[in-house]
């Protein structure tokens, strides 16, 4: 646990729970960033007036965003996203408790609160304006965390379109298809999170909750607008990936048709040649051409003539 307590014009950082409880009793503006659960930390949260269900929600993982209003505070469960080195998408839960004089956060992976800690230590401005402004800064960073992921999806989709045309229907096409399906799953997961979170941010921007003063609402609307653009981009990339999958199957089918067309033409050319060879291979005794001195070159010439005629017919029909 880390607590950032406003003392006049400076912010003091502490990990001492007793000191944090004293500052809370004195109604000092502060931000408490939780790390791991313990009895002492749970006792501190109870001293702050948090409901047992809120404490349970803070330490548990939720698959979707949530918002609960209590008489003295507001509980928000939001999610940001990050991608690992393999391009797989992971959601990161961030729990946020907003009261008049304090903010409590639990960032399981530290993807949002780390930059917020640095800013508060540099400048106490947000804590001086009040705990809701710290909450706004955390939500703003949460939404900004989506932007690098969206940019990465943009690059992946652009490369995917080139690879689909170059590799679909070839032995190198299977990894491309796997990338398409992986991107589709990631974007679907991002869409599921963004739908609920967009509604959550909209409720905050509308001013439905008394813990956020009226002067902060335009900034919350700005956060909501940014997230709406993120959701729109995610939907457009999902459509592009679906189109890439359709293009992959279409290109693969076209190349398969070209292969079948080539094999069919070869078989069609070879069929009459095989027929001629079969006729002269029957070895009947009374076949005039068998003892003819020009029989062998005649049979070869006949085969060549039939093959050339077939190829000429195919060219006339523009099949090749």
KEMAR-379593 format. One record per residue (C-alpha): y, z, x; residue in one letter; residue number from 1. Coordinates in Angstrom, 3 decimals. Layout:
<rs>
v Y&w Z&u X&resn A&resi NUM
...
</rs>
This chain:
<rs>
v 0.000&w 0.000&u 0.000&resn X&resi 1
v 3.521&w -0.812&u 1.075&resn X&resi 2
v 6.622&w 0.394&u -0.667&resn X&resi 3
v 10.117&w -1.020&u -0.153&resn X&resi 4
v 12.705&w 1.527&u -1.288&resn X&resi 5
v 16.412&w 0.876&u -1.630&resn X&resi 6
v 18.492&w 3.476&u 0.213&resn X&resi 7
v 22.139&w 2.603&u -0.237&resn X&resi 8
v 22.702&w -0.646&u 1.634&resn X&resi 9
v 19.319&w -0.809&u 3.348&resn X&resi 10
v 15.665&w -1.184&u 2.389&resn X&resi 11
v 13.200&w 1.315&u 3.779&resn X&resi 12
v 9.543&w 0.376&u 4.138&resn X&resi 13
v 6.913&w 3.066&u 3.843&resn X&resi 14
v 3.203&w 3.501&u 3.306&resn X&resi 15
v 3.440&w 7.167&u 2.411&resn X&resi 16
v 2.387&w 7.757&u -1.194&resn X&resi 17
v 4.167&w 11.122&u -1.488&resn X&resi 18
v 7.432&w 9.579&u -0.309&resn X&resi 19
v 6.976&w 6.760&u -2.810&resn X&resi 20
v 6.387&w 9.242&u -5.659&resn X&resi 21
v 9.538&w 11.114&u -4.723&resn X&resi 22
v 11.577&w 7.890&u -4.737&resn X&resi 23
v 10.099&w 6.978&u -8.139&resn X&resi 24
v 11.047&w 10.409&u -9.507&resn X&resi 25
v 14.608&w 9.830&u -8.237&resn X&resi 26
v 14.693&w 6.449&u -10.077&resn X&resi 27
v 15.395&w 4.549&u -6.875&resn X&resi 28
v 14.961&w 0.786&u -6.980&resn X&resi 29
v 11.768&w -0.144&u -5.181&resn X&resi 30
v 8.954&w -2.618&u -4.884&resn X&resi 31
v 5.366&w -1.415&u -4.385&resn X&resi 32
v 2.928&w -3.972&u -2.989&resn X&resi 33
v -0.670&w -2.822&u -3.470&resn X&resi 34
v -3.512&w -3.775&u -1.159&resn X&resi 35
v -6.747&w -1.849&u -1.777&resn X&resi 36
v -7.723&w 0.546&u -4.541&resn X&resi 37
v -8.008&w 4.277&u -3.905&resn X&resi 38
v -7.701&w 7.511&u -5.831&resn X&resi 39
v -4.302&w 8.221&u -4.312&resn X&resi 40
v -2.986&w 4.789&u -5.283&resn X&resi 41
v -4.339&w 5.126&u -8.833&resn X&resi 42
v -2.671&w 8.555&u -9.079&resn X&resi 43
v 0.616&w 6.961&u -7.968&resn X&resi 44
v 0.310&w 4.289&u -10.643&resn X&resi 45
v -0.367&w 6.948&u -13.263&resn X&resi 46
v 2.705&w 8.865&u -12.060&resn X&resi 47
v 4.746&w 5.682&u -12.575&resn X&resi 48
v 3.660&w 5.738&u -16.225&resn X&resi 49
v 1.220&w 2.814&u -16.151&resn X&resi 50
v -1.381&w 2.695&u -18.901&resn X&resi 51
v -5.032&w 3.051&u -17.775&resn X&resi 52
v -5.770&w -0.437&u -19.142&resn X&resi 53
v -2.965&w -1.850&u -16.988&resn X&resi 54
v -4.390&w -0.134&u -13.913&resn X&resi 55
v -7.791&w -1.588&u -14.756&resn X&resi 56
v -6.297&w -5.081&u -15.134&resn X&resi 57
v -4.519&w -4.807&u -11.786&resn X&resi 58
v -7.769&w -4.212&u -9.902&resn X&resi 59
v -9.913&w -6.676&u -11.857&resn X&resi 60
v -9.996&w -10.464&u -11.574&resn X&resi 61
v -8.974&w -12.507&u -14.594&resn X&resi 62
v -9.714&w -16.236&u -14.939&resn X&resi 63
v -6.577&w -16.931&u -16.985&resn X&resi 64
v -2.949&w -15.706&u -17.045&resn X&resi 65
v -2.021&w -12.752&u -19.241&resn X&resi 66
v 1.096&w -10.895&u -20.314&resn X&resi 67
v 1.294&w -7.453&u -21.979&resn X&resi 68
v 4.412&w -5.554&u -22.990&resn X&resi 69
v 4.499&w -1.767&u -22.991&resn X&resi 70
v 7.414&w 0.504&u -23.972&resn X&resi 71
v 8.477&w 1.181&u -20.359&resn X&resi 72
v 7.266&w -1.893&u -18.468&resn X&resi 73
v 5.845&w -5.405&u -18.639&resn X&resi 74
v 2.496&w -6.418&u -17.136&resn X&resi 75
v 2.066&w -10.030&u -15.996&resn X&resi 76
v -1.092&w -11.592&u -14.587&resn X&resi 77
v -0.289&w -14.978&u -13.048&resn X&resi 78
v -2.067&w -17.367&u -10.703&resn X&resi 79
v -1.131&w -19.530&u -7.799&resn X&resi 80
v -3.419&w -21.997&u -6.020&resn X&resi 81
v -4.448&w -22.875&u -2.494&resn X&resi 82
v -6.817&w -25.376&u -0.902&resn X&resi 83
v -9.279&w -24.682&u 1.865&resn X&resi 84
v -10.041&w -26.956&u 4.803&resn X&resi 85
v -12.576&w -28.888&u 2.688&resn X&resi 86
v -9.988&w -29.672&u 0.022&resn X&resi 87
v -11.522&w -27.301&u -2.553&resn X&resi 88
v -9.073&w -25.644&u -4.926&resn X&resi 89
v -9.015&w -21.868&u -5.325&resn X&resi 90
v -6.892&w -19.841&u -7.727&resn X&resi 91
v -5.243&w -16.664&u -6.435&resn X&resi 92
v -4.433&w -13.933&u -8.939&resn X&resi 93
v -1.144&w -12.064&u -8.684&resn X&resi 94
v -0.602&w -8.959&u -10.824&resn X&resi 95
v 2.961&w -7.969&u -11.562&resn X&resi 96
v 4.323&w -4.840&u -13.270&resn X&resi 97
v 8.048&w -4.980&u -14.029&resn X&resi 98
v 10.019&w -1.889&u -15.049&resn X&resi 99
v 13.732&w -1.042&u -14.952&resn X&resi 100
v 13.653&w 0.604&u -11.526&resn X&resi 101
v 10.458&w -0.632&u -9.877&resn X&resi 102
v 8.106&w -3.559&u -9.446&resn X&resi 103
v 4.412&w -3.225&u -8.640&resn X&resi 104
v 2.454&w -6.200&u -7.340&resn X&resi 105
v -1.119&w -6.856&u -6.304&resn X&resi 106
v -1.496&w -10.121&u -4.404&resn X&resi 107
v -5.169&w -10.398&u -3.495&resn X&resi 108
v -4.646&w -13.046&u -0.804&resn X&resi 109
v -1.055&w -12.353&u 0.200&resn X&resi 110
v 0.024&w -15.918&u -0.512&resn X&resi 111
v 3.251&w -14.947&u -2.312&resn X&resi 112
v 4.297&w -11.442&u -1.380&resn X&resi 113
v 4.328&w -11.985&u 2.411&resn X&resi 114
v 7.502&w -14.101&u 2.328&resn X&resi 115
v 9.050&w -11.711&u -0.195&resn X&resi 116
v 8.550&w -8.772&u 2.179&resn X&resi 117
v 10.347&w -10.626&u 4.949&resn X&resi 118
v 13.306&w -11.425&u 2.711&resn X&resi 119
v 13.715&w -7.858&u 1.494&resn X&resi 120
v 13.647&w -6.505&u 5.028&resn X&resi 121
v 16.320&w -9.030&u 6.037&resn X&resi 122
v 18.523&w -8.478&u 3.005&resn X&resi 123
v 18.435&w -5.807&u 0.254&resn X&resi 124
v 20.304&w -8.078&u -2.165&resn X&resi 125
v 17.469&w -8.493&u -4.676&resn X&resi 126
v 16.671&w -4.771&u -4.868&resn X&resi 127
v 20.373&w -4.035&u -5.226&resn X&resi 128
v 20.520&w -6.329&u -8.252&resn X&resi 129
v 17.487&w -4.597&u -9.790&resn X&resi 130
v 13.713&w -4.701&u -9.983&resn X&resi 131
v 13.634&w -7.680&u -12.430&resn X&resi 132
v 15.288&w -9.831&u -9.755&resn X&resi 133
v 12.485&w -8.966&u -7.334&resn X&resi 134
v 10.025&w -10.025&u -10.047&resn X&resi 135
v 11.916&w -13.305&u -10.428&resn X&resi 136
v 11.724&w -13.906&u -6.679&resn X&resi 137
v 7.956&w -13.361&u -6.722&resn X&resi 138
v 7.475&w -15.717&u -9.694&resn X&resi 139
v 9.674&w -18.312&u -8.030&resn X&resi 140
v 7.546&w -18.172&u -4.872&resn X&resi 141
v 4.397&w -18.318&u -6.994&resn X&resi 142
v 5.509&w -21.612&u -8.532&resn X&resi 143
v 6.661&w -22.946&u -5.154&resn X&resi 144
v 3.133&w -22.306&u -3.880&resn X&resi 145
v 1.913&w -25.121&u -6.108&resn X&resi 146
v 4.085&w -27.734&u -4.399&resn X&resi 147
v 2.091&w -28.128&u -1.136&resn X&resi 148
v -1.093&w -28.421&u -3.199&resn X&resi 149
v 0.476&w -31.109&u -5.392&resn X&resi 150
v 1.692&w -32.982&u -2.292&resn X&resi 151
v -1.834&w -32.827&u -0.847&resn X&resi 152
v -3.217&w -34.263&u -4.087&resn X&resi 153
v -0.671&w -37.075&u -3.837&resn X&resi 154
v -1.901&w -37.987&u -0.348&resn X&resi 155
v -5.549&w -37.733&u -1.404&resn X&resi 156
v -5.071&w -39.989&u -4.422&resn X&resi 157
v -3.222&w -42.596&u -2.335&resn X&resi 158
v -6.012&w -42.682&u 0.282&resn X&resi 159
v -8.600&w -42.733&u -2.467&resn X&resi 160
v -7.193&w -45.883&u -4.036&resn X&resi 161
v -7.456&w -47.752&u -0.720&resn X&resi 162
v -11.003&w -46.495&u -0.066&resn X&resi 163
v -12.170&w -47.474&u -3.544&resn X&resi 164
v -11.273&w -51.119&u -2.980&resn X&resi 165
v -12.680&w -51.170&u 0.561&resn X&resi 166
v -15.896&w -49.177&u 0.187&resn X&resi 167
v -17.059&w -49.194&u -3.441&resn X&resi 168
v -20.435&w -50.888&u -3.752&resn X&resi 169
v -21.197&w -50.518&u -0.018&resn X&resi 170
v -23.293&w -47.916&u 1.853&resn X&resi 171
v -19.997&w -46.103&u 2.612&resn X&resi 172
v -19.207&w -45.795&u -1.102&resn X&resi 173
v -21.157&w -42.606&u -1.834&resn X&resi 174
v -18.728&w -40.263&u 0.040&resn X&resi 175
v -15.843&w -41.933&u -1.811&resn X&resi 176
v -17.502&w -41.212&u -5.163&resn X&resi 177
v -18.052&w -37.588&u -4.113&resn X&resi 178
v -14.362&w -37.284&u -3.221&resn X&resi 179
v -13.376&w -38.709&u -6.611&resn X&resi 180
v -15.534&w -36.213&u -8.482&resn X&resi 181
v -14.328&w -33.299&u -6.312&resn X&resi 182
v -10.684&w -34.229&u -6.925&resn X&resi 183
v -11.341&w -34.546&u -10.625&resn X&resi 184
v -12.878&w -31.069&u -10.751&resn X&resi 185
v -9.975&w -29.575&u -8.774&resn X&resi 186
v -7.354&w -31.184&u -11.003&resn X&resi 187
v -9.200&w -30.070&u -14.112&resn X&resi 188
v -9.211&w -26.503&u -12.794&resn X&resi 189
v -5.492&w -26.765&u -12.006&resn X&resi 190
v -4.826&w -28.052&u -15.513&resn X&resi 191
v -6.680&w -25.151&u -17.137&resn X&resi 192
v -4.559&w -22.638&u -15.221&resn X&resi 193
v -1.281&w -24.490&u -15.737&resn X&resi 194
v -1.652&w -24.759&u -19.519&resn X&resi 195
v -1.765&w -20.973&u -20.016&resn X&resi 196
v 0.713&w -20.205&u -17.262&resn X&resi 197
v 3.248&w -22.639&u -18.654&resn X&resi 198
v 3.204&w -20.704&u -21.922&resn X&resi 199
v 3.551&w -17.402&u -20.038&resn X&resi 200
v 6.612&w -18.592&u -18.115&resn X&resi 201
v 8.096&w -20.037&u -21.289&resn X&resi 202
v 7.884&w -16.636&u -22.988&resn X&resi 203
v 9.669&w -15.056&u -20.029&resn X&resi 204
v 12.346&w -17.764&u -20.031&resn X&resi 205
v 13.004&w -17.281&u -23.746&resn X&resi 206
v 13.936&w -13.647&u -23.182&resn X&resi 207
v 11.202&w -12.167&u -25.363&resn X&resi 208
v 10.917&w -9.074&u -23.152&resn X&resi 209
v 13.608&w -6.448&u -22.797&resn X&resi 210
v 12.819&w -5.609&u -19.162&resn X&resi 211
v 14.554&w -8.841&u -18.093&resn X&resi 212
v 18.350&w -8.713&u -18.578&resn X&resi 213
v 20.150&w -11.703&u -20.148&resn X&resi 214
v 21.796&w -12.773&u -16.882&resn X&resi 215
v 18.397&w -13.465&u -15.286&resn X&resi 216
v 17.158&w -15.759&u -18.069&resn X&resi 217
v 18.715&w -18.994&u -16.672&resn X&resi 218
v 16.854&w -18.389&u -13.417&resn X&resi 219
v 13.596&w -17.790&u -15.283&resn X&resi 220
v 14.165&w -21.045&u -17.183&resn X&resi 221
v 14.591&w -22.781&u -13.843&resn X&resi 222
v 11.230&w -21.363&u -12.706&resn X&resi 223
v 9.663&w -22.604&u -15.941&resn X&resi 224
v 11.172&w -26.071&u -15.484&resn X&resi 225
v 9.733&w -26.299&u -11.974&resn X&resi 226
v 6.312&w -25.347&u -13.239&resn X&resi 227
v 6.530&w -27.901&u -16.057&resn X&resi 228
v 7.072&w -30.593&u -13.431&resn X&resi 229
v 4.101&w -29.269&u -11.497&resn X&resi 230
v 1.952&w -29.494&u -14.637&resn X&resi 231
v 3.167&w -33.016&u -15.394&resn X&resi 232
v 2.349&w -34.149&u -11.857&resn X&resi 233
v -1.107&w -32.591&u -12.092&resn X&resi 234
v -1.754&w -34.452&u -15.351&resn X&resi 235
v -0.591&w -37.744&u -13.849&resn X&resi 236
v -2.829&w -37.274&u -10.791&resn X&resi 237
v -5.750&w -36.472&u -13.069&resn X&resi 238
v -5.163&w -39.760&u -14.887&resn X&resi 239
v -4.948&w -41.582&u -11.553&resn X&resi 240
v -8.245&w -40.062&u -10.382&resn X&resi 241
v -9.877&w -41.074&u -13.660&resn X&resi 242
v -8.536&w -44.609&u -13.138&resn X&resi 243
v -9.867&w -44.531&u -9.561&resn X&resi 244
v -13.311&w -43.606&u -10.895&resn X&resi 245
v -13.183&w -46.486&u -13.373&resn X&resi 246
v -12.039&w -48.832&u -10.598&resn X&resi 247
v -14.857&w -47.617&u -8.344&resn X&resi 248
v -17.476&w -48.356&u -10.993&resn X&resi 249
v -15.855&w -51.713&u -11.730&resn X&resi 250
v -15.727&w -52.773&u -8.068&resn X&resi 251
v -19.301&w -51.575&u -7.558&resn X&resi 252
v -20.434&w -53.564&u -10.586&resn X&resi 253
v -18.579&w -56.674&u -9.400&resn X&resi 254
v -20.151&w -56.466&u -5.956&resn X&resi 255
v -23.566&w -55.958&u -7.485&resn X&resi 256
v -22.968&w -59.024&u -9.627&resn X&resi 257
v -22.033&w -61.019&u -6.521&resn X&resi 258
v -25.246&w -59.911&u -4.818&resn X&resi 259
v -27.333&w -60.810&u -7.870&resn X&resi 260
v -25.520&w -64.133&u -8.137&resn X&resi 261
v -26.318&w -64.969&u -4.504&resn X&resi 262
v -29.955&w -63.988&u -4.887&resn X&resi 263
v -30.235&w -65.966&u -8.133&resn X&resi 264
v -28.784&w -69.089&u -6.517&resn X&resi 265
v -31.168&w -68.791&u -3.574&resn X&resi 266
v -34.106&w -68.344&u -5.943&resn X&resi 267
v -32.975&w -71.315&u -8.056&resn X&resi 268
v -32.728&w -73.554&u -4.969&resn X&resi 269
v -36.103&w -72.405&u -3.662&resn X&resi 270
v -37.937&w -72.790&u -6.997&resn X&resi 271
v -38.289&w -76.609&u -6.995&resn X&resi 272
v -39.073&w -76.570&u -3.280&resn X&resi 273
v -41.865&w -74.096&u -3.959&resn X&resi 274
v -43.087&w -76.310&u -6.804&resn X&resi 275
v -43.267&w -79.374&u -4.550&resn X&resi 276
v -45.037&w -77.401&u -1.817&resn X&resi 277
v -47.467&w -76.074&u -4.439&resn X&resi 278
v -48.266&w -79.537&u -5.738&resn X&resi 279
v -49.054&w -80.942&u -2.297&resn X&resi 280
v -50.932&w -77.810&u -1.368&resn X&resi 281
v -53.597&w -78.140&u -4.059&resn X&resi 282
v -55.859&w -80.184&u -1.700&resn X&resi 283
v -57.401&w -82.461&u -4.317&resn X&resi 284
v -59.457&w -85.260&u -2.799&resn X&resi 285
v -57.870&w -88.132&u -4.730&resn X&resi 286
v -54.177&w -87.614&u -4.031&resn X&resi 287
v -52.587&w -90.844&u -2.701&resn X&resi 288
v -49.941&w -89.084&u -0.620&resn X&resi 289
v -52.410&w -86.906&u 1.326&resn X&resi 290
v -53.575&w -89.766&u 3.563&resn X&resi 291
v -50.249&w -91.560&u 3.582&resn X&resi 292
v -48.724&w -91.686&u 7.073&resn X&resi 293
v -45.258&w -90.882&u 5.702&resn X&resi 294
v -46.454&w -88.202&u 3.252&resn X&resi 295
v -45.289&w -85.207&u 5.277&resn X&resi 296
v -41.744&w -86.474&u 5.974&resn X&resi 297
v -41.554&w -87.694&u 2.374&resn X&resi 298
v -42.380&w -84.211&u 1.052&resn X&resi 299
v -39.806&w -82.581&u 3.360&resn X&resi 300
v -37.189&w -85.150&u 2.398&resn X&resi 301
v -37.926&w -84.627&u -1.278&resn X&resi 302
v -37.524&w -80.881&u -0.832&resn X&resi 303
v -34.210&w -81.311&u 1.001&resn X&resi 304
v -32.927&w -83.750&u -1.614&resn X&resi 305
v -33.748&w -81.411&u -4.485&resn X&resi 306
v -32.113&w -78.464&u -2.659&resn X&resi 307
v -28.948&w -80.456&u -1.915&resn X&resi 308
v -28.788&w -81.698&u -5.485&resn X&resi 309
v -29.057&w -78.127&u -6.795&resn X&resi 310
v -26.322&w -76.903&u -4.434&resn X&resi 311
v -24.125&w -79.857&u -5.433&resn X&resi 312
v -24.630&w -79.028&u -9.101&resn X&resi 313
v -23.661&w -75.387&u -8.501&resn X&resi 314
v -20.498&w -76.459&u -6.699&resn X&resi 315
v -19.640&w -78.859&u -9.525&resn X&resi 316
v -19.923&w -75.976&u -11.974&resn X&resi 317
v -17.893&w -73.755&u -9.586&resn X&resi 318
v -20.627&w -71.155&u -9.431&resn X&resi 319
v -20.296&w -71.079&u -5.653&resn X&resi 320
</rs>
